[in-house]
Amino acid sequence: MSGDVVNLRQFRKQKARSDKEKQAEQNRLTFGRTKAEKTLTRALNEKAEKTLDQGRLEQSERPDETKD
């Protein structure tokens, strides 16, 4: 049962580096947008919301009346 000798300190440091790199990549995707991209996204969301609201039926102010 001979195995490779592993230095745990180096292994932990390498794992920490890879975890930090994964977090940095995620942050770049989340926060690394330009002002123009943010403005465009906001405008598209507002347009979609406006379009959705235009198709909405208005409900009457009083509750439904039952017919006898």
HELIX and SHEET records of a PDB file:
HELIX    1   1 LEU A    8  PHE A   31  1                                  24    
HELIX    2   2 LYS A   35  GLN A   54  1                                  20    
END                                                                             
